[in-house]
């Protein structure tokens, strides 16, 4: 069968954009379909300018028809997915629509009603979609395909039995990167796209999955493929890297795992093999990962550092034991403090967030977190608020408590809004908390000193920056900024690996004015940023002004929002 897999855009813009997280899930789907003998094409909308409908009409025409169009994604890009669905439905050919991903698995009934696809894939998709197509080819009964949703002959939505997770993930083929123009993606990568890409002036980051899912059930997190943790063998991982790293001249390995290595023996073997592998490369290559604070120790960090690790991301979330318990994190403030200090001691960058606004949050719990944060600014921990994403426990709580009254409107228009889901704080007190956190975030921000900024003909800039932590002078090249007069960047020192910020004078003045608003009129500020400037309009403005390539922190953090 002939299949088209469409990658949704990251931004609500008709422009080309290369600053996005590569869609590994769709790349794996493409590879298993090709392995099964199907004709598969990928269409990465991020790489093309023009409206979604015009692009798809040019792609799907009388000379180039498809049996199926496949779309996947998460709830935060509902608008972008909806554009693709509308376009596919408007194209006058008989291609069938298959949809999957977190947006489907979190709310399958609602999404079926909204998008009207022919088939829904619930959970892990590789086996389900291959079985579906094989069954259709042979004229079999699709009731036997686990993990599938569809309309029966009576027009009623039905779901087959759940799909069991793929246990032997070593057997999956490597992701089909070229099918989605991976080389073009790498060639247009900039260190200013994402904070974890600024180790090199010309980053070429490879997305790697060593395991699937996470065995923990944090209340703010959703695992669309279930929470059964499965890990590839080290041998399988290293064989993939041995092929892909030289092929694409990769210098950064971004490990996408929700939880990298829950097994110390696996980690020892991985670090030993990685150290040996990277030592043979004729260029420098580093890797980063995400781990739990209760699983880390000094020995592990030394091993990781010696094998090329440069950054560890932790799920910190709060420094209050009350909130951590409410979140079902199964960690303690003491473990957070220990992990941060050990990581910095070993010369590794720390990435982590403190999330405010959990149902158990109070002024006292928030103060505990803010007090710790202020005393440990060198760790570079980011401050933000909890979002009740579809499929999470706090999302279900919000529905039960009628905080979310219209699920469709919430997912389509309000998913990044900062809303009060606390159980003990009034709207007024919560607005005060939002203003306090927002003020602290800008007031205590650690700035580096930009000694020189030179514009280049290709539109990039070169910066000479003095690190505020180690005082080293470091040159950064190939950065994209909106204007030399107005810019804001979050960066890491390439010497001491601490985080800092760089901003123009005009940007700092604007930040001080906002900070004054947070302090003097906190409740009005909260109402303004929550309702007057919803994220979808802001992103359209940013895209229109050609600012979309900059990592978005200034624009989105003023809203208390997260970047897609």
C-alpha positions as CSV (number, residue, x, y, z in Angstrom):
1,X,0.0,0.0,0.0
2,X,1.0,3.6,-0.6
3,X,1.3,5.7,2.6
4,X,2.0,9.3,3.3
5,X,3.2,10.2,6.8
6,X,2.8,13.9,7.6
7,X,4.8,15.7,10.3
8,X,2.8,18.6,11.8
9,X,4.4,22.0,12.1
10,X,5.7,23.0,15.5
11,X,4.6,26.7,15.0
12,X,1.4,28.3,13.8
13,X,3.2,29.9,10.9
14,X,3.3,29.3,7.2
15,X,7.1,29.9,7.2
16,X,9.9,27.3,7.2
17,X,11.1,26.4,10.7
18,X,14.0,24.1,11.6
19,X,13.9,24.7,15.4
20,X,11.9,21.7,16.5
21,X,12.3,18.3,18.2
22,X,12.7,15.7,15.5
23,X,9.6,13.4,15.3
24,X,11.2,10.0,16.2
25,X,7.9,8.3,16.7
26,X,6.8,8.9,13.1
27,X,10.3,8.0,11.9
28,X,10.0,4.6,13.7
29,X,6.5,4.2,12.2
30,X,7.9,4.8,8.7
31,X,10.7,2.3,9.1
32,X,8.4,-0.6,10.2
33,X,6.0,0.1,7.4
34,X,8.8,0.0,4.9
35,X,10.1,-3.1,6.5
36,X,6.7,-4.7,6.0
37,X,6.9,-3.9,2.2
38,X,4.7,-0.8,2.0
39,X,5.6,2.3,-0.1
40,X,6.0,5.1,2.4
41,X,6.7,8.8,1.9
42,X,7.3,11.3,4.7
43,X,6.2,14.9,4.4
44,X,7.8,17.2,7.0
45,X,5.7,20.4,6.9
46,X,8.3,22.3,9.0
47,X,10.6,22.4,6.0
48,X,8.2,24.0,3.6
49,X,6.6,27.5,3.3
50,X,3.0,28.0,2.4
51,X,-0.4,27.1,3.9
52,X,-0.9,23.5,5.0
53,X,-3.8,23.0,2.6
54,X,-1.9,24.2,-0.4
55,X,1.2,22.1,0.4
56,X,-0.9,18.9,0.9
57,X,-2.9,19.6,-2.3
58,X,0.3,19.8,-4.2
59,X,1.5,16.6,-2.6
60,X,-1.7,14.6,-3.1
61,X,-3.0,14.9,-6.6
62,X,-4.5,12.8,-9.4
63,X,-0.9,11.7,-10.4
64,X,0.2,11.0,-6.8
65,X,-2.5,9.3,-4.8
66,X,-2.1,7.6,-1.5
67,X,-4.1,4.8,0.1
68,X,-3.5,6.2,3.6
69,X,-2.4,9.4,5.2
70,X,-0.9,9.0,8.7
71,X,-0.7,11.8,11.3
72,X,0.5,11.8,14.9
73,X,1.4,14.3,17.6
74,X,0.7,15.5,21.1
75,X,-2.1,17.6,22.5
76,X,0.0,20.8,22.6
77,X,-0.1,21.0,18.8
78,X,-3.8,20.4,18.4
79,X,-4.2,23.5,16.1
80,X,-1.4,22.3,13.8
81,X,-2.8,18.8,13.6
82,X,-6.3,20.2,12.9
83,X,-5.0,22.1,9.9
84,X,-3.7,18.9,8.4
85,X,-6.9,17.0,9.1
86,X,-9.0,19.7,7.5
87,X,-6.7,19.7,4.4
88,X,-6.8,15.9,4.0
89,X,-10.6,15.9,4.3
90,X,-10.9,18.6,1.7
91,X,-8.7,16.8,-0.9
92,X,-11.1,15.0,-3.3
93,X,-9.5,11.6,-3.4
94,X,-10.2,8.4,-1.5
95,X,-7.2,8.3,0.9
96,X,-8.0,7.1,4.4
97,X,-6.9,8.8,7.5
98,X,-5.0,7.1,10.3
99,X,-4.2,9.0,13.5
100,X,-2.2,8.2,16.6
101,X,0.1,9.7,19.2
102,X,-0.4,11.3,22.5
103,X,-3.2,13.5,21.3
104,X,-5.3,10.4,20.3
105,X,-4.3,8.1,23.2
106,X,-5.2,10.8,25.8
107,X,-8.7,11.6,24.5
108,X,-9.6,9.0,21.8
109,X,-13.4,9.5,21.8
110,X,-13.2,13.3,21.7
111,X,-10.5,13.3,19.0
112,X,-12.5,10.8,16.9
113,X,-15.5,13.1,17.0
114,X,-13.4,16.2,16.2
115,X,-11.1,14.8,13.5
116,X,-13.3,12.0,12.0
117,X,-10.4,9.8,10.9
118,X,-10.9,6.3,9.5
119,X,-8.8,4.6,12.2
120,X,-7.3,5.5,15.6
121,X,-4.1,3.9,16.8
122,X,-4.1,3.8,20.6
123,X,-0.8,3.5,22.4
124,X,2.3,2.1,20.7
125,X,1.8,2.2,17.0
126,X,4.3,0.1,15.1
127,X,2.7,-3.3,15.5
128,X,-0.9,-2.0,15.4
129,X,-0.6,-0.2,12.1
130,X,1.3,-3.0,10.4
131,X,-1.4,-5.5,11.5
132,X,-4.2,-3.2,10.4
133,X,-2.8,-2.8,6.9
134,X,-2.1,-6.5,6.6
135,X,-5.6,-7.3,7.7
136,X,-7.1,-4.9,5.2
137,X,-5.0,-6.3,2.4
138,X,-6.1,-9.9,3.2
139,X,-9.7,-8.9,3.7
140,X,-9.6,-10.0,7.4
141,X,-11.5,-8.9,10.4
142,X,-10.1,-5.7,11.9
143,X,-11.8,-6.6,15.2
144,X,-8.8,-8.8,15.8
145,X,-6.3,-5.8,15.6
146,X,-5.4,-4.8,19.2
147,X,-5.0,-1.1,19.9
148,X,-7.4,0.1,17.2
149,X,-10.4,2.4,17.2
150,X,-12.8,2.8,14.3
151,X,-16.5,3.0,13.4
152,X,-18.3,-0.3,13.0
153,X,-20.9,-1.1,10.3
154,X,-23.5,0.6,12.5
155,X,-21.6,3.8,12.6
156,X,-20.6,3.4,16.3
157,X,-17.1,4.1,17.6
158,X,-15.6,0.9,18.9
159,X,-12.2,0.1,20.5
160,X,-10.5,-3.3,20.2
161,X,-8.6,-4.8,23.1
162,X,-5.6,-2.7,24.3
163,X,-2.3,-3.3,22.6
164,X,0.4,-4.9,24.7
165,X,3.7,-3.0,24.7
166,X,6.5,-4.1,22.4
167,X,8.8,-6.0,24.8
168,X,11.8,-6.7,22.4
169,X,12.4,-3.2,21.2
170,X,15.9,-4.3,20.1
171,X,14.1,-5.9,17.1
172,X,12.7,-2.6,15.8
173,X,14.5,-1.2,12.8
174,X,16.4,2.1,13.1
175,X,14.1,5.1,12.6
176,X,13.7,6.3,9.0
177,X,15.4,9.7,9.4
178,X,15.9,10.4,5.7
179,X,12.2,9.9,5.0
180,X,11.7,13.2,6.9
181,X,14.7,15.2,5.5
182,X,17.0,14.7,8.5
183,X,20.0,15.9,6.6
184,X,18.3,19.2,5.9
185,X,17.2,19.4,9.5
186,X,20.9,19.1,10.6
187,X,22.2,21.5,8.1
188,X,19.9,24.2,9.4
189,X,20.5,23.7,13.1
190,X,21.7,26.6,15.3
191,X,22.9,26.7,18.9
192,X,20.2,29.3,19.6
193,X,17.4,26.8,18.7
194,X,17.5,25.0,22.0
195,X,19.6,25.4,25.2
196,X,21.0,21.9,24.9
197,X,22.4,22.6,21.5
198,X,24.8,25.4,22.4
199,X,27.8,23.3,23.2
200,X,29.0,23.8,19.6
201,X,28.7,26.7,17.1
202,X,27.4,24.3,14.5
203,X,25.5,21.6,16.3
204,X,24.4,18.4,14.6
205,X,22.2,16.6,17.2
206,X,21.1,13.0,16.8
207,X,17.9,12.0,18.5
208,X,18.4,8.6,20.3
209,X,16.0,6.4,22.2
210,X,17.5,3.8,24.5
211,X,14.3,2.9,26.3
212,X,10.6,3.4,26.2
213,X,8.2,4.8,28.7
214,X,8.7,5.3,32.5
215,X,7.6,3.1,35.4
216,X,6.6,6.1,37.5
217,X,3.2,7.8,37.5
218,X,3.8,11.5,38.3
219,X,0.5,13.3,38.3
220,X,1.5,15.9,35.7
221,X,2.9,13.4,33.2
222,X,1.2,11.2,30.6
223,X,2.7,8.1,29.0
224,X,0.7,7.4,25.8
225,X,2.4,4.0,25.3
226,X,1.7,2.9,28.9
227,X,4.1,2.9,31.9
228,X,5.9,-0.4,31.3
229,X,9.6,0.5,31.1
230,X,11.6,-1.3,28.4
231,X,15.2,-0.9,27.7
232,X,17.3,-1.7,24.6
233,X,20.5,-3.6,25.0
234,X,23.7,-1.6,25.0
235,X,24.8,-3.6,22.0
236,X,21.7,-2.5,20.0
237,X,22.2,1.2,20.9
238,X,25.9,1.2,20.0
239,X,25.3,-0.5,16.7
240,X,22.8,2.2,15.8
241,X,25.3,4.9,16.8
242,X,28.1,3.2,14.8
243,X,26.0,3.6,11.7
244,X,24.4,7.0,12.2
245,X,27.1,9.1,13.9
246,X,29.7,8.9,11.0
247,X,26.9,9.0,8.4
248,X,25.6,12.4,9.5
249,X,28.7,13.7,11.1
250,X,26.9,14.0,14.5
251,X,28.5,16.0,17.3
252,X,25.6,15.9,19.9
253,X,23.6,12.8,20.9
254,X,20.3,13.9,22.4
255,X,18.8,10.9,24.4
256,X,15.1,11.3,24.2
257,X,14.3,8.7,26.9
258,X,11.8,9.8,29.6
259,X,14.1,8.0,32.0
260,X,17.6,7.2,30.9
261,X,18.9,3.9,32.5
262,X,17.1,2.6,35.6
263,X,19.9,0.0,35.8
264,X,23.4,0.7,37.1
265,X,25.0,-2.3,35.3
266,X,23.5,-1.2,32.0
267,X,24.8,2.3,32.6
268,X,28.3,1.0,33.3
269,X,28.4,-0.9,30.1
270,X,26.9,2.0,28.1
271,X,29.5,4.5,29.5
272,X,32.4,2.1,28.8
273,X,31.3,1.4,25.2
274,X,30.4,5.1,24.6
275,X,33.8,6.2,25.8
276,X,35.6,3.7,23.5
277,X,33.3,4.7,20.6
278,X,33.7,8.5,20.9
279,X,37.5,8.2,21.3
280,X,37.7,6.7,17.8
281,X,35.8,9.6,16.2
282,X,38.0,12.2,14.4
283,X,35.8,15.0,15.9
284,X,34.4,15.8,19.3
285,X,31.0,14.4,20.2
286,X,29.0,14.7,23.4
287,X,25.7,13.3,24.8
288,X,23.0,14.3,27.3
289,X,20.2,12.5,29.1
290,X,17.4,12.7,31.6
291,X,17.6,10.9,35.0
292,X,16.0,10.8,38.4
293,X,17.6,12.5,41.4
294,X,17.1,9.4,43.6
295,X,19.0,7.1,41.2
296,X,22.1,9.2,40.8
297,X,25.4,9.1,42.7
298,X,29.0,10.4,42.4
299,X,30.3,7.2,40.8
300,X,27.7,7.3,38.1
301,X,28.2,11.0,37.3
302,X,32.0,10.5,37.0
303,X,31.4,7.6,34.6
304,X,29.0,9.6,32.6
305,X,31.3,12.7,32.4
306,X,34.3,10.5,31.4
307,X,32.3,8.9,28.6
308,X,31.3,12.2,27.0
309,X,28.1,13.3,28.9
310,X,27.8,17.1,29.1
311,X,24.3,17.6,30.5
312,X,21.9,15.8,32.9
313,X,18.2,16.8,33.0
314,X,16.3,16.1,36.2
315,X,12.7,16.1,37.1
316,X,12.9,18.4,40.1
317,X,9.4,19.9,40.1
318,X,9.4,21.2,43.7
319,X,11.5,21.6,46.9
320,X,8.5,21.0,49.1
321,X,8.0,17.5,50.5
322,X,4.3,18.1,50.6
323,X,4.1,19.0,46.9
324,X,6.5,16.2,45.9
325,X,4.2,13.7,47.6
326,X,1.1,15.1,46.0
327,X,2.9,14.8,42.6
328,X,3.8,11.2,43.3
329,X,7.4,11.9,42.6
330,X,8.8,9.5,45.2
331,X,11.8,11.8,45.8
332,X,12.8,14.1,48.6
333,X,14.2,17.7,48.8
334,X,17.4,16.3,50.2
335,X,17.8,14.0,47.1
336,X,17.2,17.0,44.8
337,X,19.9,19.1,46.6
338,X,22.4,16.2,46.6
339,X,21.9,15.5,42.8
340,X,22.3,19.1,41.8
341,X,25.5,19.6,43.9
342,X,27.1,16.3,42.7
343,X,26.2,17.1,39.0
344,X,27.8,20.6,39.2
345,X,30.8,19.2,41.1
346,X,31.5,16.8,38.3
347,X,31.4,19.6,35.7
348,X,28.1,18.7,34.1
349,X,25.3,21.0,33.2
350,X,22.0,20.8,35.1
351,X,18.7,21.1,33.4
352,X,15.6,21.2,35.6
353,X,12.4,22.9,36.4
354,X,10.4,23.9,39.5
355,X,6.7,23.6,38.8
356,X,4.4,25.8,40.9
357,X,0.6,25.4,41.2
358,X,0.2,21.7,42.1
359,X,-3.2,21.0,43.8
360,X,-1.3,20.8,47.1
361,X,0.5,24.1,46.6
362,X,0.2,26.8,49.3
363,X,2.1,30.0,49.9
364,X,4.3,28.1,52.4
365,X,5.2,25.3,50.0
366,X,5.9,27.7,47.2
367,X,8.1,29.7,49.6
368,X,10.1,26.6,50.4
369,X,10.8,26.1,46.7
370,X,11.6,29.7,46.0
371,X,13.9,30.0,49.0
372,X,15.9,27.0,47.8
373,X,16.0,28.3,44.3
374,X,17.3,31.7,45.3
375,X,20.2,30.1,47.3
376,X,21.2,27.9,44.3
377,X,21.0,30.2,41.3
378,X,24.2,28.7,39.8
379,X,22.2,25.5,39.1
380,X,20.1,27.4,36.6
381,X,16.8,25.8,37.5
382,X,13.9,27.2,35.6
383,X,10.6,28.4,37.2
384,X,7.2,27.6,35.6
385,X,3.7,26.4,36.4
386,X,2.0,23.0,36.2
387,X,-0.1,22.4,33.1
388,X,-2.9,19.8,33.2
389,X,-2.1,18.1,30.0
390,X,-4.7,15.6,28.7
391,X,-4.2,12.1,30.0
392,X,-2.5,13.2,33.2
393,X,-4.0,12.7,36.7
394,X,-4.2,16.4,37.3
395,X,-6.1,16.8,34.0
396,X,-8.7,14.2,35.3
397,X,-8.8,16.1,38.6
398,X,-9.5,19.4,36.8
399,X,-12.4,17.7,34.9
400,X,-13.8,16.3,38.2
401,X,-13.5,19.7,39.9
402,X,-15.0,21.5,36.9
403,X,-11.9,23.6,36.5
404,X,-11.9,22.6,32.9
405,X,-15.4,22.9,31.7
406,X,-15.0,22.5,28.0
407,X,-12.3,19.9,27.0
408,X,-12.3,20.8,23.4
409,X,-11.8,24.5,24.0
410,X,-9.1,23.8,26.7
411,X,-7.0,21.6,24.3
412,X,-7.5,23.9,21.3
413,X,-7.1,27.3,23.0
414,X,-6.1,27.1,26.6
415,X,-3.6,24.3,27.1
416,X,-0.7,26.6,27.9
417,X,-2.7,29.0,30.1
418,X,-1.6,29.3,33.7
419,X,-4.7,28.2,35.6
420,X,-5.4,27.8,39.3
421,X,-5.7,24.1,40.1
422,X,-4.7,24.5,43.7
423,X,-7.1,23.2,46.4
424,X,-6.3,25.9,49.0
425,X,-5.5,29.1,47.2
426,X,-8.2,31.6,46.0
427,X,-7.9,33.1,42.5
428,X,-6.5,36.3,44.1
429,X,-3.9,34.5,46.1
430,X,-2.9,32.3,43.1
431,X,-2.6,35.5,41.0
432,X,-0.2,36.8,43.6
433,X,1.8,33.6,43.5
434,X,2.1,33.8,39.8
435,X,3.3,37.4,40.0
436,X,5.8,36.5,42.8
437,X,7.3,33.7,40.8
438,X,7.4,35.8,37.6
439,X,9.1,38.7,39.4
440,X,11.6,36.3,41.0
441,X,12.4,34.7,37.7
442,X,13.4,38.1,36.2
443,X,14.8,39.7,39.3
444,X,17.3,36.9,40.2
445,X,18.2,36.0,36.6
446,X,22.0,35.6,36.3
447,X,23.3,37.6,33.3
448,X,26.5,37.1,31.4
449,X,28.3,40.2,29.9
450,X,28.2,40.6,26.2
451,X,31.5,42.2,25.3
452,X,31.0,42.2,21.6
453,X,28.3,41.3,19.0
454,X,29.1,41.1,15.3
455,X,26.5,40.5,12.6
456,X,27.3,38.2,9.7
457,X,26.1,38.2,6.1
458,X,24.1,35.0,6.6
459,X,21.9,36.6,9.3
460,X,23.7,35.0,12.2
461,X,25.7,36.8,14.9
462,X,28.9,36.2,16.8
463,X,29.1,37.0,20.5
464,X,32.0,37.4,22.9
465,X,30.6,36.7,26.3
466,X,32.0,36.7,29.8
467,X,30.5,34.0,32.0
468,X,29.1,35.4,35.2
469,X,30.2,32.2,37.1
470,X,33.8,31.4,36.0
471,X,34.6,34.8,34.4
472,X,35.9,33.1,31.3
473,X,35.6,35.0,28.0
474,X,34.0,32.7,25.4
475,X,33.1,33.3,21.7
476,X,29.8,32.0,20.5
477,X,29.1,31.8,16.7
478,X,26.2,31.0,14.4
479,X,23.5,32.4,16.8
480,X,20.1,33.8,15.6
481,X,18.6,36.8,17.3
482,X,15.6,38.9,16.3
483,X,17.6,42.2,16.4
484,X,21.0,43.4,17.8
485,X,19.0,46.0,19.8
486,X,16.4,43.6,21.3
487,X,17.3,40.0,22.1
488,X,17.2,37.5,24.9
489,X,19.1,34.2,25.1
490,X,19.5,31.4,27.6
491,X,22.9,29.9,27.3
492,X,25.5,27.6,29.0
493,X,29.1,28.4,29.6
494,X,31.3,26.1,27.5
495,X,33.9,26.2,30.2
496,X,32.2,25.7,33.6
497,X,28.8,24.4,32.1
498,X,26.7,26.8,34.3
499,X,23.6,28.4,32.8
500,X,23.3,32.2,32.3
501,X,21.3,34.6,30.3
502,X,22.2,37.3,27.7
503,X,19.9,40.2,26.9
504,X,20.1,43.6,25.1
505,X,19.7,46.8,27.1
506,X,16.3,47.4,25.6
507,X,15.2,43.9,26.6
508,X,16.4,44.5,30.2
509,X,14.4,47.7,30.4
510,X,11.3,45.9,29.3
511,X,12.0,43.2,31.8
512,X,12.3,45.7,34.6
513,X,9.0,47.3,33.6
514,X,7.3,43.9,33.6
515,X,8.8,43.2,37.0
516,X,7.3,46.4,38.3
517,X,3.9,45.4,37.1
518,X,4.2,42.0,38.8
519,X,5.0,43.7,42.1
520,X,2.6,46.7,42.0
521,X,-0.4,45.2,40.2
522,X,0.0,41.4,40.5
523,X,-3.7,40.5,40.0
524,X,-4.1,42.8,36.9
525,X,-0.8,41.5,35.5
526,X,-2.0,37.9,35.9
527,X,-5.3,38.6,34.2
528,X,-3.7,40.4,31.4
529,X,-1.1,37.8,30.5
530,X,-3.6,34.9,31.0
531,X,-6.4,36.2,28.9
532,X,-5.4,39.1,26.6
533,X,-2.3,37.4,25.1
534,X,-3.1,33.8,24.7
535,X,-0.3,31.7,23.4
536,X,-1.7,31.0,19.9
537,X,-1.8,34.8,19.0
538,X,1.6,35.4,20.5
539,X,3.2,32.7,18.5
540,X,1.6,34.0,15.3
541,X,3.0,37.4,16.1
542,X,6.4,36.0,16.7
543,X,6.3,34.0,13.5
544,X,5.1,37.0,11.5
545,X,8.0,39.1,12.8
546,X,10.4,36.3,11.8
547,X,11.4,35.7,15.5
548,X,10.3,32.1,15.6
549,X,13.8,30.6,15.4
550,X,14.9,32.2,18.6
551,X,14.3,29.8,21.5
552,X,11.2,31.7,22.6
553,X,12.1,32.1,26.2
554,X,11.5,35.8,26.5
555,X,8.2,35.8,24.7
556,X,6.7,32.7,26.3
557,X,8.1,33.0,29.8
558,X,6.4,36.4,30.2
559,X,3.2,34.4,29.9
560,X,4.3,31.7,32.3
561,X,4.1,29.4,29.4
562,X,6.3,26.6,28.1
563,X,7.9,26.3,24.7
564,X,6.5,23.7,22.3
